[in-house]
Amino acid sequence: MRTLLNVIWLVFAGLWLAIGYALAGIICCILIITIPFGIASFRIAAYALWPFGRTVVRDPQAGALSLVGNVIWCVVAGIWLAAGHVITSIPLFVSIIGIPMGVANIKLIPVSLLPLGARIVDNE
């Protein structure tokens, strides 16, 4: 079931989200000072491509620089990304078939708000 949901997600939403996050990652890596944000964008892109069966956990080893980076990210991009995920999940929740896709969209919110110091792991 998880594979079927991932394939449906990939076709209808995941590919476009992953491309958007990957482009943001490329831009952040070109601007040298924002390379940590670029790496986080690539990690989110991989998660957006195949979200079912994976989850986000906070890394207890993340230090104060992750906190500062997350504050900057949240102000500059995180709030807008989270709002976009909420707005796009609303029409998905309206249809019965789209409910799992809406849940996947909501699962992307924590990592899009605070990407530094987060790891994406399998549910198993």
C-alpha positions as CSV (number, residue, x, y, z in Angstrom):
1,M,0.0,0.0,0.0
2,R,2.8,2.4,0.9
3,T,4.4,1.9,-2.6
4,L,1.1,2.6,-4.3
5,L,0.6,5.8,-2.3
6,N,4.2,6.9,-3.1
7,V,3.7,6.3,-6.8
8,I,0.4,8.3,-6.8
9,W,2.0,11.0,-4.8
10,L,5.0,11.1,-7.1
11,V,2.9,11.6,-10.2
12,F,0.5,14.2,-8.8
13,A,2.5,16.2,-6.4
14,G,5.9,14.8,-5.3
15,L,7.8,15.4,-8.5
16,W,6.8,19.1,-8.7
17,L,7.6,19.6,-5.0
18,A,10.9,17.9,-5.3
19,I,11.9,19.9,-8.3
20,G,11.0,23.1,-6.5
21,Y,13.0,22.2,-3.4
22,A,15.9,21.0,-5.6
23,L,16.0,24.3,-7.5
24,A,15.9,26.2,-4.1
25,G,18.8,24.0,-3.0
26,I,20.8,24.8,-6.2
27,I,20.3,28.5,-5.7
28,C,21.3,28.2,-2.0
29,C,24.4,26.3,-2.9
30,I,25.4,28.9,-5.5
31,L,25.3,31.6,-2.8
32,I,28.1,30.2,-0.7
33,I,26.9,31.5,2.7
34,T,23.6,29.6,2.3
35,I,25.0,26.1,1.6
36,P,23.5,24.6,4.8
37,F,20.1,25.7,3.6
38,G,20.8,24.2,0.2
39,I,21.7,20.9,1.8
40,A,18.5,21.0,3.8
41,S,16.5,21.8,0.6
42,F,17.9,18.7,-1.1
43,R,17.0,16.6,1.9
44,I,13.4,18.0,1.8
45,A,13.3,17.3,-1.9
46,A,14.1,13.7,-1.4
47,Y,11.5,13.4,1.3
48,A,8.9,15.2,-0.8
49,L,9.6,12.8,-3.6
50,W,8.8,9.6,-1.6
51,P,7.2,10.6,1.8
52,F,5.1,7.5,2.7
53,G,6.9,5.1,5.0
54,R,9.3,7.8,6.2
55,T,9.2,10.3,9.0
56,V,11.1,13.3,10.4
57,V,13.0,13.1,13.7
58,R,14.9,15.8,15.5
59,D,18.6,15.2,15.9
60,P,19.6,15.7,19.5
61,Q,23.2,16.4,18.5
62,A,22.1,19.6,16.6
63,G,23.7,22.6,18.2
64,A,23.1,26.3,18.6
65,L,24.0,27.0,14.9
66,S,21.1,24.8,13.9
67,L,18.8,26.9,16.1
68,V,20.1,30.2,14.6
69,G,19.8,28.8,11.1
70,N,16.3,27.5,11.7
71,V,15.2,30.9,12.9
72,I,16.6,32.6,9.8
73,W,15.1,29.8,7.6
74,C,11.7,30.1,9.3
75,V,11.5,33.9,8.8
76,V,12.8,33.9,5.2
77,A,11.2,30.7,3.7
78,G,9.7,28.4,6.3
79,I,6.5,30.2,7.1
80,W,5.7,30.6,3.4
81,L,6.5,26.9,2.6
82,A,4.4,25.7,5.5
83,A,1.5,28.0,4.4
84,G,1.8,26.5,0.9
85,H,1.7,23.0,2.2
86,V,-1.4,23.8,4.3
87,I,-3.2,25.6,1.4
88,T,-2.5,22.7,-1.0
89,S,-3.6,20.1,1.5
90,I,-7.0,21.6,2.0
91,P,-8.4,20.6,-1.5
92,L,-6.8,17.2,-1.0
93,F,-8.7,16.6,2.2
94,V,-12.0,17.5,0.5
95,S,-11.9,14.4,-1.7
96,I,-11.8,10.9,-0.1
97,I,-9.0,9.7,-2.5
98,G,-6.9,12.8,-1.7
99,I,-6.9,12.3,2.1
100,P,-3.6,10.3,2.2
101,M,-2.0,12.9,-0.1
102,G,-3.2,15.7,2.3
103,V,-1.7,13.9,5.2
104,A,1.6,13.6,3.3
105,N,1.5,17.3,2.6
106,I,0.9,18.0,6.3
107,K,3.9,15.7,7.2
108,L,6.1,18.0,5.2
109,I,5.3,21.0,7.3
110,P,7.7,20.4,10.3
111,V,10.7,19.8,8.1
112,S,9.8,22.8,5.8
113,L,9.6,25.0,8.9
114,L,12.7,23.9,10.7
115,P,14.9,21.8,8.4
116,L,18.3,22.1,10.2
117,G,18.8,19.5,12.9
118,A,16.2,17.2,11.4
119,R,16.7,13.7,10.0
120,I,14.4,11.8,7.7
121,V,14.3,8.1,8.6
122,D,12.2,5.1,7.7
123,N,9.3,4.3,9.9
124,E,10.6,0.8,10.5
